[in-house]
């Protein structure tokens, strides 16, 4: 049986929900599985397409609240039959991995840029400290030399 499961909530995106669903789908040995983020007005949705035995799909649905990320807020879960194509789980897994990597690249670039700025500030600070120490040495030499 193929099913479309829609998870409705005020916070179901960008919390790792689809990754948790994927791990659970692997555990239940689904062959065809995919989950996409969508929006309906002000509501966030995770739409899951799954193919498998009815009892296993029902077990999957029953455990969505249990496997959801801690910061996720789910208001409702609906299910309906589905007749369209569903990606193989392995393909969805690769797609999700690429999507997550694409999200992380700008963050990593920003972190690198901030680190470069921090290093440059430290280098300037060290240069100022070296200048101050050199001036202190000159003053001490002058003071001690005049005594």
VEXLO-726886 format. One record per residue (C-alpha): residue number from 1; residue in three letters; x, z, y. Coordinates in steps of 0.2 Angstrom, whole numbers, plus 5000, padded with zeros to 4 digits. Layout:
<rs>
+-------+-------+------+------+------+
| vexgu | mivex |   xx |   zz |   yy |
+-------+-------+------+------+------+
|   NUM |   ALA |    X |    Z |    Y |
...
+-------+-------+------+------+------+
</rs>
This chain:
<rs>
+-------+-------+------+------+------+
| vexgu | mivex |   xx |   zz |   yy |
+-------+-------+------+------+------+
|     1 |   UNK | 5000 | 5000 | 5000 |
|     2 |   UNK | 5006 | 4996 | 5018 |
|     3 |   UNK | 5001 | 5008 | 5032 |
|     4 |   UNK | 5004 | 5010 | 5050 |
|     5 |   UNK | 5006 | 5028 | 5056 |
|     6 |   UNK | 5005 | 5031 | 5074 |
|     7 |   UNK | 5013 | 5047 | 5081 |
|     8 |   UNK | 5005 | 5052 | 5098 |
|     9 |   UNK | 5014 | 5064 | 5110 |
|    10 |   UNK | 5020 | 5069 | 5127 |
|    11 |   UNK | 5038 | 5069 | 5120 |
|    12 |   UNK | 5042 | 5059 | 5105 |
|    13 |   UNK | 5055 | 5047 | 5112 |
|    14 |   UNK | 5073 | 5051 | 5115 |
|    15 |   UNK | 5073 | 5066 | 5104 |
|    16 |   UNK | 5079 | 5059 | 5087 |
|    17 |   UNK | 5062 | 5057 | 5080 |
|    18 |   UNK | 5064 | 5040 | 5072 |
|    19 |   UNK | 5081 | 5046 | 5065 |
|    20 |   UNK | 5072 | 5061 | 5056 |
|    21 |   UNK | 5058 | 5049 | 5050 |
|    22 |   UNK | 5071 | 5037 | 5043 |
|    23 |   UNK | 5081 | 5051 | 5034 |
|    24 |   UNK | 5064 | 5057 | 5026 |
|    25 |   UNK | 5059 | 5039 | 5022 |
|    26 |   UNK | 5076 | 5038 | 5012 |
|    27 |   UNK | 5073 | 5054 | 5003 |
|    28 |   UNK | 5056 | 5048 | 4998 |
|    29 |   UNK | 5064 | 5031 | 4992 |
|    30 |   UNK | 5053 | 5019 | 5003 |
|    31 |   UNK | 5060 | 5002 | 5002 |
|    32 |   UNK | 5051 | 4995 | 5017 |
|    33 |   UNK | 5050 | 5006 | 5032 |
|    34 |   UNK | 5052 | 5004 | 5051 |
|    35 |   UNK | 5048 | 5015 | 5066 |
|    36 |   UNK | 5047 | 5009 | 5084 |
|    37 |   UNK | 5045 | 5018 | 5101 |
|    38 |   UNK | 5030 | 5012 | 5111 |
|    39 |   UNK | 5020 | 5018 | 5126 |
|    40 |   UNK | 5001 | 5019 | 5129 |
|    41 |   UNK | 4997 | 5023 | 5147 |
|    42 |   UNK | 5006 | 5040 | 5150 |
|    43 |   UNK | 5007 | 5044 | 5131 |
|    44 |   UNK | 5023 | 5041 | 5121 |
|    45 |   UNK | 5020 | 5033 | 5103 |
|    46 |   UNK | 5031 | 5031 | 5088 |
|    47 |   UNK | 5023 | 5018 | 5077 |
|    48 |   UNK | 5029 | 5019 | 5059 |
|    49 |   UNK | 5026 | 5005 | 5047 |
|    50 |   UNK | 5028 | 5010 | 5029 |
|    51 |   UNK | 5025 | 5002 | 5011 |
|    52 |   UNK | 5024 | 5013 | 4996 |
|    53 |   UNK | 5013 | 5023 | 4984 |
|    54 |   UNK | 4998 | 5031 | 4993 |
|    55 |   UNK | 5003 | 5048 | 4987 |
|    56 |   UNK | 5020 | 5046 | 4994 |
|    57 |   UNK | 5014 | 5039 | 5010 |
|    58 |   UNK | 5002 | 5054 | 5012 |
|    59 |   UNK | 5016 | 5066 | 5008 |
|    60 |   UNK | 5026 | 5058 | 5022 |
|    61 |   UNK | 5012 | 5060 | 5034 |
|    62 |   UNK | 5009 | 5078 | 5029 |
|    63 |   UNK | 5027 | 5082 | 5033 |
|    64 |   UNK | 5029 | 5073 | 5050 |
|    65 |   UNK | 5026 | 5089 | 5059 |
|    66 |   UNK | 5039 | 5098 | 5048 |
|    67 |   UNK | 5052 | 5085 | 5050 |
|    68 |   UNK | 5050 | 5082 | 5069 |
|    69 |   UNK | 5064 | 5086 | 5080 |
|    70 |   UNK | 5062 | 5104 | 5088 |
|    71 |   UNK | 5060 | 5097 | 5106 |
|    72 |   UNK | 5047 | 5084 | 5101 |
|    73 |   UNK | 5029 | 5087 | 5106 |
|    74 |   UNK | 5016 | 5079 | 5095 |
|    75 |   UNK | 4998 | 5079 | 5100 |
|    76 |   UNK | 4990 | 5068 | 5086 |
|    77 |   UNK | 4995 | 5057 | 5071 |
|    78 |   UNK | 4984 | 5042 | 5066 |
|    79 |   UNK | 4985 | 5031 | 5051 |
|    80 |   UNK | 4977 | 5014 | 5047 |
|    81 |   UNK | 4980 | 5000 | 5034 |
|    82 |   UNK | 4993 | 4987 | 5039 |
|    83 |   UNK | 4995 | 4969 | 5032 |
|    84 |   UNK | 5010 | 4963 | 5042 |
|    85 |   UNK | 5028 | 4961 | 5037 |
|    86 |   UNK | 5038 | 4977 | 5036 |
|    87 |   UNK | 5057 | 4977 | 5037 |
|    88 |   UNK | 5067 | 4983 | 5022 |
|    89 |   UNK | 5073 | 5001 | 5026 |
|    90 |   UNK | 5091 | 4996 | 5026 |
|    91 |   UNK | 5088 | 4983 | 5039 |
|    92 |   UNK | 5079 | 4995 | 5050 |
|    93 |   UNK | 5093 | 5008 | 5047 |
|    94 |   UNK | 5105 | 4995 | 5054 |
|    95 |   UNK | 5094 | 4991 | 5069 |
|    96 |   UNK | 5092 | 5009 | 5073 |
|    97 |   UNK | 5110 | 5012 | 5072 |
|    98 |   UNK | 5114 | 4998 | 5084 |
|    99 |   UNK | 5101 | 5003 | 5096 |
|   100 |   UNK | 5108 | 5021 | 5096 |
|   101 |   UNK | 5125 | 5014 | 5099 |
|   102 |   UNK | 5119 | 5003 | 5113 |
|   103 |   UNK | 5112 | 5019 | 5121 |
|   104 |   UNK | 5128 | 5028 | 5120 |
|   105 |   UNK | 5140 | 5015 | 5127 |
|   106 |   UNK | 5134 | 5018 | 5146 |
|   107 |   UNK | 5136 | 5037 | 5143 |
|   108 |   UNK | 5153 | 5035 | 5135 |
|   109 |   UNK | 5159 | 5024 | 5150 |
|   110 |   UNK | 5152 | 5037 | 5162 |
|   111 |   UNK | 5161 | 5051 | 5153 |
|   112 |   UNK | 5177 | 5041 | 5153 |
|   113 |   UNK | 5176 | 5037 | 5172 |
|   114 |   UNK | 5173 | 5055 | 5175 |
|   115 |   UNK | 5188 | 5060 | 5165 |
|   116 |   UNK | 5199 | 5048 | 5174 |
|   117 |   UNK | 5193 | 5055 | 5191 |
|   118 |   UNK | 5196 | 5072 | 5185 |
|   119 |   UNK | 5214 | 5067 | 5179 |
|   120 |   UNK | 5217 | 5059 | 5196 |
|   121 |   UNK | 5212 | 5075 | 5205 |
|   122 |   UNK | 5223 | 5086 | 5194 |
|   123 |   UNK | 5238 | 5074 | 5197 |
|   124 |   UNK | 5235 | 5075 | 5216 |
|   125 |   UNK | 5233 | 5094 | 5215 |
|   126 |   UNK | 5249 | 5095 | 5205 |
|   127 |   UNK | 5258 | 5084 | 5218 |
|   128 |   UNK | 5252 | 5096 | 5232 |
|   129 |   UNK | 5258 | 5111 | 5222 |
|   130 |   UNK | 5275 | 5103 | 5220 |
|   131 |   UNK | 5276 | 5100 | 5238 |
|   132 |   UNK | 5271 | 5118 | 5242 |
|   133 |   UNK | 5283 | 5125 | 5230 |
|   134 |   UNK | 5297 | 5114 | 5237 |
|   135 |   UNK | 5293 | 5121 | 5255 |
|   136 |   UNK | 5293 | 5139 | 5248 |
|   137 |   UNK | 5310 | 5136 | 5240 |
|   138 |   UNK | 5317 | 5129 | 5257 |
|   139 |   UNK | 5309 | 5143 | 5267 |
|   140 |   UNK | 5317 | 5156 | 5254 |
|   141 |   UNK | 5334 | 5147 | 5255 |
|   142 |   UNK | 5333 | 5148 | 5274 |
|   143 |   UNK | 5328 | 5166 | 5275 |
|   144 |   UNK | 5340 | 5172 | 5262 |
|   145 |   UNK | 5354 | 5161 | 5269 |
|   146 |   UNK | 5351 | 5169 | 5287 |
|   147 |   UNK | 5353 | 5187 | 5280 |
+-------+-------+------+------+------+
</rs>
